[in-house]
Amino acid sequence: MVGPRQSVPTEFLVTVDDVEAGRFPTGLSASDTERVETIVLPVNAESATTVRIEVAASTDTLTRDWYSNAFISMPFAIAEMRVGGLGVASADRVDTGCGDGLVRIDGLGVPVRISGDPEAARRGEALELIACDAVPVSAGDVRIDTTGSSLPLTIDQLVLRSERPISEPPTMPALSPDWESDVRLTVDIPAGDAGRWLVLGQSHNLGWAATLDGVSLGPPTLVDGFANGWAVPASGGTVELVWTPQKLVDRALLVSAIAVLVILVLAARPAPLPVGRATVAMPMFIDPPRRGTRRSRRSAVVAAVGTGLFALVNLPSWPAAALAIAGVAAFGSRDGKGLGFQPLSLPAFSPSRVF
């Protein structure tokens, strides 16, 4: 495709079986409108096994990179390439015979055979890959490598089977966990004929702790690539699972609540007089306005309700602390003595105490 958002190839280099077949101009140029072009290259590849086509020259369309802000070339828009004259040698069933190079286990090549329906292969469906001989492996980690082959094949899946007979797994009883909170649960495991694994479907983390009838089951084991698992003996019992980092979070919330209470108390207390200054009586209103009092009460109610709800949402496990914070907020809001300008009655003082 040729258009304003693609670079345009102007020359192709074709190599057939590692031999250069030629350089071919495309006759294409940049365009402001998108259009589809078909380029035919005069290459004889009837008996070829490998055909390589490279863009030898191009007219680049530039754009700015989002991260570096530098100019970069837009990619080519080549939708399809076909090599005419190449056909399928045989329509019989595909069978490559045993060969090395596709699979390596612990660094050693494993002979494998690929077989299947050729029509399925043309449709892009999977073929069967089977090891020609049994592969002995030792206990522990086993490294399997399928990336060393130069063949145009992609191994999508490998299934390892053991020649030893495997008995059917025992039927596991249904469990009914009791979630006491989001971070704590208990579950009763009945006795069985053999030990079992208890799996918690949460992301694996050493913060999860499990105890069986008060005895620790040790750190969790990684199960199924993500979950937490603990080995439980055949005797069963009551297992308690706890997310232990929550204790630190609870302590931090408690310290925060105490700090908020201290701040509110300090804000509600009147400021102390400076040391060494004359003690002057506070001014008193002759007739405190009732309207200001109603406004003060209304402000206290609003402050208490708003602060209390906020504290209750953030401290759901401590409603008493939320009520205490709301009470201190109400007390602090009502501490003001008046609003607006009113006549004042100033007490007399002794001149001998003036500095």
C-alpha positions as CSV (number, residue, x, y, z in Angstrom):
1,M,0.0,0.0,0.0
2,V,1.2,3.5,-0.9
3,G,0.0,6.5,1.1
4,P,0.9,9.6,3.2
5,R,1.5,7.5,6.3
6,Q,3.9,4.9,5.0
7,S,7.4,4.8,3.6
8,V,7.6,3.6,0.0
9,P,10.0,0.9,-1.3
10,T,11.7,2.0,-4.5
11,E,14.0,-1.0,-5.1
12,F,13.9,-4.6,-4.1
13,L,17.0,-7.0,-3.7
14,V,16.0,-10.6,-4.4
15,T,18.2,-13.5,-3.2
16,V,17.4,-17.1,-4.3
17,D,19.2,-19.9,-2.3
18,D,21.8,-17.4,-1.1
19,V,22.5,-16.2,-4.7
20,E,21.7,-12.7,-5.7
21,A,19.0,-12.8,-8.4
22,G,19.0,-9.0,-9.1
23,R,17.8,-5.6,-8.0
24,F,14.5,-4.5,-9.3
25,P,13.1,-0.9,-9.2
26,T,9.4,-0.7,-8.1
27,G,8.5,2.5,-9.9
28,L,6.6,3.7,-6.8
29,S,6.7,7.2,-5.3
30,A,5.2,8.9,-2.3
31,S,1.5,9.8,-2.5
32,D,-0.9,11.9,-0.6
33,T,-3.7,9.4,-1.1
34,E,-3.7,5.7,-0.1
35,R,-3.8,3.1,-2.9
36,V,-2.9,-0.5,-3.4
37,E,-0.1,-1.4,-5.8
38,T,1.1,-4.8,-7.1
39,I,4.7,-5.3,-8.1
40,V,5.8,-8.3,-10.2
41,L,9.5,-9.3,-9.9
42,P,10.9,-11.4,-12.9
43,V,12.7,-14.0,-10.8
44,N,13.0,-17.7,-11.7
45,A,12.4,-19.6,-8.4
46,E,10.8,-22.8,-9.6
47,S,13.4,-25.1,-7.9
48,A,14.2,-22.7,-5.1
49,T,14.1,-23.6,-1.4
50,T,14.8,-20.1,0.0
51,V,13.7,-16.8,-1.5
52,R,14.8,-13.6,0.3
53,I,13.3,-10.2,-0.6
54,E,14.9,-7.1,0.9
55,V,14.0,-3.4,0.5
56,A,17.3,-2.0,-1.0
57,A,16.1,1.6,-1.4
58,S,13.1,3.6,-0.3
59,T,11.5,7.0,0.0
60,D,11.0,7.5,3.7
61,T,8.0,9.3,5.4
62,L,9.2,10.8,8.7
63,T,7.3,11.3,11.9
64,R,8.4,12.4,15.4
65,D,8.9,9.7,18.0
66,W,6.6,10.1,21.0
67,Y,9.4,9.5,23.6
68,S,12.6,10.9,22.1
69,N,11.0,13.7,19.9
70,A,13.4,12.7,17.2
71,F,12.4,12.0,13.6
72,I,11.9,8.3,12.7
73,S,10.9,6.6,9.4
74,M,7.4,5.2,9.1
75,P,7.2,1.5,8.2
76,F,6.4,0.0,4.8
77,A,2.9,-1.3,4.2
78,I,3.5,-4.6,2.4
79,A,0.4,-6.8,2.8
80,E,1.4,-10.0,1.0
81,M,4.2,-11.6,-0.9
82,R,3.8,-14.6,-3.2
83,V,6.3,-16.7,-5.2
84,G,4.8,-18.0,-8.3
85,G,5.7,-21.4,-9.8
86,L,6.3,-23.1,-6.5
87,G,4.1,-26.1,-5.7
88,V,3.7,-28.9,-3.2
89,A,6.0,-31.8,-4.1
90,S,3.6,-34.4,-2.8
91,A,0.0,-34.6,-1.5
92,D,0.8,-37.6,0.7
93,R,0.7,-37.4,4.4
94,V,3.4,-35.3,5.9
95,D,6.1,-37.4,7.7
96,T,9.5,-35.9,8.2
97,G,11.1,-39.0,9.8
98,C,13.3,-38.6,12.9
99,G,15.6,-35.7,12.9
100,D,17.5,-33.5,15.3
101,G,17.6,-29.8,15.7
102,L,14.1,-28.9,16.7
103,V,14.1,-29.7,20.4
104,R,16.9,-29.7,22.9
105,I,16.6,-30.9,26.5
106,D,19.4,-29.8,28.9
107,G,21.5,-29.0,25.9
108,L,21.1,-32.4,24.1
109,G,19.3,-32.8,20.8
110,V,16.1,-34.9,20.9
111,P,15.1,-36.8,17.7
112,V,11.6,-35.9,16.8
113,R,9.1,-36.7,14.0
114,I,6.6,-34.3,12.4
115,S,3.5,-35.8,10.8
116,G,0.0,-34.8,9.8
117,D,-2.4,-33.9,7.0
118,P,-0.8,-31.7,4.3
119,E,-4.1,-29.9,3.7
120,A,-4.2,-28.9,7.4
121,A,-0.6,-27.7,7.1
122,R,-1.6,-25.5,4.1
123,R,-4.4,-24.0,6.2
124,G,-2.0,-23.1,8.9
125,E,-3.3,-25.8,11.3
126,A,-1.0,-27.7,13.7
127,L,0.9,-30.8,12.8
128,E,1.9,-33.5,15.4
129,L,5.5,-33.6,16.8
130,I,6.5,-36.8,18.6
131,A,9.8,-37.8,20.2
132,C,11.3,-40.8,18.5
133,D,12.7,-42.3,21.7
134,A,12.1,-41.9,25.4
135,V,14.0,-39.0,26.9
136,P,15.6,-39.6,30.3
137,V,15.7,-36.6,32.6
138,S,17.1,-36.2,36.1
139,A,15.2,-34.8,39.1
140,G,15.2,-31.0,39.5
141,D,15.0,-28.2,36.9
142,V,14.9,-29.3,33.2
143,R,15.7,-26.8,30.4
144,I,13.8,-27.3,27.1
145,D,14.9,-25.2,24.1
146,T,13.0,-25.0,20.8
147,T,14.7,-21.9,19.4
148,G,17.8,-23.4,17.7
149,S,16.3,-24.6,14.5
150,S,16.6,-22.6,11.2
151,L,13.5,-24.4,9.7
152,P,10.4,-22.4,9.1
153,L,8.5,-24.1,11.9
154,T,7.0,-22.9,15.1
155,I,6.6,-25.3,18.0
156,D,3.4,-24.1,19.7
157,Q,3.2,-26.6,22.5
158,L,5.1,-29.5,24.1
159,V,3.5,-32.0,26.4
160,L,5.7,-34.2,28.6
161,R,4.4,-37.6,29.6
162,S,5.9,-40.1,32.0
163,E,6.0,-43.8,31.1
164,R,5.4,-44.7,34.8
165,P,1.7,-45.5,35.6
166,I,0.0,-42.6,37.3
167,S,-3.0,-43.4,39.5
168,E,-6.1,-41.2,39.5
169,P,-5.9,-38.4,42.0
170,P,-8.2,-38.8,45.0
171,T,-11.4,-36.9,45.2
172,M,-11.0,-33.7,47.3
173,P,-13.8,-32.7,49.7
174,A,-15.6,-29.4,49.2
175,L,-14.4,-26.7,51.5
176,S,-16.5,-23.8,52.9
177,P,-14.1,-21.0,54.1
178,D,-15.3,-18.5,56.7
179,W,-14.1,-15.1,55.8
180,E,-13.9,-13.2,59.1
181,S,-12.7,-10.1,57.2
182,D,-10.9,-9.2,53.9
183,V,-7.6,-10.3,55.5
184,R,-8.5,-13.3,57.7
185,L,-10.3,-16.5,57.1
186,T,-10.7,-20.0,58.6
187,V,-11.5,-23.3,56.9
188,D,-12.1,-26.7,58.4
189,I,-10.3,-29.5,56.5
190,P,-11.6,-33.1,57.2
191,A,-9.3,-36.0,57.8
192,G,-8.2,-38.0,54.8
193,D,-6.1,-41.0,53.7
194,A,-3.1,-38.8,52.7
195,G,-1.8,-35.3,53.0
196,R,-3.1,-32.7,50.7
197,W,-2.4,-29.2,49.5
198,L,-4.5,-26.2,50.6
199,V,-4.4,-23.6,47.8
200,L,-5.4,-19.9,48.3
201,G,-6.3,-18.3,45.0
202,Q,-4.5,-15.0,45.8
203,S,-1.3,-13.8,44.3
204,H,1.7,-15.5,45.9
205,N,3.1,-13.4,48.7
206,L,5.1,-14.3,51.8
207,G,2.7,-11.9,53.7
208,W,0.1,-14.8,53.9
209,A,0.5,-16.9,57.1
210,A,-1.3,-20.2,57.7
211,T,-1.7,-22.1,61.0
212,L,-3.2,-25.5,61.5
213,D,-4.8,-25.7,65.0
214,G,-2.5,-23.0,66.1
215,V,0.7,-24.5,64.6
216,S,2.4,-22.6,61.7
217,L,2.4,-24.4,58.3
218,G,5.4,-22.4,57.2
219,P,5.7,-19.9,54.3
220,P,3.4,-20.3,51.3
221,T,4.6,-22.4,48.3
222,L,4.0,-21.1,44.7
223,V,1.2,-23.1,43.1
224,D,-0.1,-22.9,39.5
225,G,2.3,-20.1,38.8
226,F,0.5,-17.5,41.0
227,A,-1.3,-18.9,44.0
228,N,-0.3,-19.7,47.6
229,G,-0.2,-23.3,48.8
230,W,0.4,-25.1,52.1
231,A,0.9,-28.9,52.7
232,V,-1.8,-30.1,55.1
233,P,-1.3,-33.5,56.8
234,A,-3.9,-36.3,56.5
235,S,-5.2,-35.6,60.0
236,G,-6.8,-32.3,58.8
237,G,-7.9,-29.7,61.2
238,T,-8.8,-26.0,61.3
239,V,-6.6,-23.8,59.2
240,E,-6.5,-20.0,59.8
241,L,-5.1,-17.8,57.0
242,V,-4.1,-14.2,57.8
243,W,-2.7,-11.4,55.7
244,T,0.0,-10.3,58.2
245,P,1.0,-6.9,56.7
246,Q,-2.5,-5.6,57.7
247,K,-1.3,-5.4,61.3
248,L,1.2,-2.7,60.3
249,V,-1.5,-0.9,58.4
250,D,-3.8,-1.0,61.4
251,R,-1.1,0.5,63.7
252,A,-0.4,3.2,61.2
253,L,-4.1,4.1,61.0
254,L,-4.3,4.2,64.8
255,V,-1.3,6.5,65.0
256,S,-2.9,8.7,62.3
257,A,-6.2,8.8,64.3
258,I,-4.4,9.8,67.5
259,A,-2.5,12.5,65.6
260,V,-5.7,13.9,64.2
261,L,-7.3,14.0,67.7
262,V,-4.2,15.8,69.1
263,I,-4.3,18.4,66.3
264,L,-8.0,19.0,66.8
265,V,-7.6,19.4,70.6
266,L,-4.7,21.9,70.1
267,A,-6.8,23.8,67.5
268,A,-9.7,24.0,69.9
269,R,-7.7,25.3,72.9
270,P,-7.3,29.1,73.3
271,A,-3.8,30.4,72.7
272,P,-1.8,31.0,76.0
273,L,-0.7,34.5,76.9
274,P,2.9,35.4,76.4
275,V,5.1,35.0,79.5
276,G,5.9,38.4,81.2
277,R,3.0,40.3,79.6
278,A,0.2,42.0,81.5
279,T,-2.8,39.9,82.2
280,V,-5.7,41.6,80.5
281,A,-9.2,40.3,80.8
282,M,-10.8,39.1,77.6
283,P,-13.4,41.4,76.1
284,M,-17.0,40.4,76.6
285,F,-20.0,41.1,74.5
286,I,-22.7,43.2,76.1
287,D,-25.4,41.4,74.2
288,P,-24.2,38.3,72.3
289,P,-26.2,38.0,69.0
290,R,-28.5,35.0,68.8
291,R,-28.2,34.8,65.0
292,G,-24.4,34.2,65.3
293,T,-25.1,31.5,67.9
294,R,-27.4,29.6,65.5
295,R,-24.8,29.9,62.8
296,S,-22.2,28.5,65.2
297,R,-24.3,25.6,66.1
298,R,-25.1,24.8,62.5
299,S,-21.4,24.9,61.7
300,A,-20.6,22.6,64.5
301,V,-23.2,20.1,63.3
302,V,-21.9,20.2,59.7
303,A,-18.3,19.8,60.9
304,A,-19.2,16.9,63.2
305,V,-21.2,15.0,60.6
306,G,-18.7,15.6,57.8
307,T,-15.7,14.7,59.9
308,G,-17.4,11.7,61.4
309,L,-18.4,10.3,58.1
310,F,-15.0,10.8,56.7
311,A,-13.4,9.1,59.7
312,L,-15.9,6.2,59.6
313,V,-15.1,5.5,55.9
314,N,-11.4,5.5,56.5
315,L,-11.6,3.7,59.9
316,P,-14.4,1.1,59.4
317,S,-13.0,-1.1,62.1
318,W,-12.9,1.7,64.7
319,P,-16.3,3.4,64.9
320,A,-15.5,4.7,68.4
321,A,-12.5,6.6,67.0
322,A,-14.7,8.1,64.3
323,L,-17.2,9.3,66.9
324,A,-14.4,10.8,69.0
325,I,-13.0,12.7,66.0
326,A,-16.5,14.0,65.2
327,G,-17.0,15.2,68.8
328,V,-13.7,17.0,68.8
329,A,-14.6,18.6,65.4
330,A,-18.0,19.8,66.8
331,F,-16.3,21.2,70.0
332,G,-13.7,23.1,68.0
333,S,-16.3,24.5,65.6
334,R,-18.4,25.9,68.5
335,D,-15.4,27.5,70.3
336,G,-15.8,30.8,68.6
337,K,-17.4,33.5,70.8
338,G,-19.2,35.7,68.2
339,L,-19.5,36.7,64.6
340,G,-19.4,40.3,63.3
341,F,-18.8,43.6,65.1
342,Q,-20.6,44.2,68.3
343,P,-20.3,46.8,71.1
344,L,-17.6,45.9,73.6
345,S,-17.2,46.5,77.3
346,L,-13.5,46.9,78.1
347,P,-12.5,46.4,81.8
348,A,-10.2,49.0,83.5
349,F,-6.7,48.1,84.4
350,S,-4.0,49.5,86.7
351,P,-1.5,51.8,85.1
352,S,1.2,50.2,87.2
353,R,0.9,47.0,85.3
354,V,1.4,48.5,81.9
355,F,4.8,47.8,80.2
